[in-house]
């Protein structure tokens, strides 16, 4: 399992700018379920056959202004090769 947790609006934004094109839950993901409210929420996603992960879940915590203050995502990463997993981990390092 691979998990990432980024806290703070600016760190979340910088992480997404670096990583979104390479993440299994990025642009090519299909949303399975969405749960939440004005304070945040969770979405469950699935990705294509060639992705490092087939499915996972991402949670967003929002402040009163609707800005993401914490971002947590978890997926089962056994389908990914070591170099892909290393690349995804590197995105979380500033």
C-alpha positions, 0 to 999 in steps of 0.5 A: 500500500502507498499512502500520501498525506499533505497538509496545508493549502500551499503544500497541497497545491505544489504537490498536485502541480508536481505530481498530478500527471503521473498519479493513478488517481489523476486525469485518467481516473474514473470516480466510483463514489463521492461522499462529503459536505462543505467541510471536505469529503472523500472520493473513491476512484478507479484507473486504467489497466496500465496504472500503478494502482487500479483503485484507491480513495482520496480525502480532502479537508477544507477550511471555512473558506473552502481551501484544501488544508489536508489531502490524504490518498491511499491506494493498493500499489502492488501493480506498480514497479519499483521505479514507478513507486519511487517516482511517486514518492519523490513527488511528495518531497519538497 
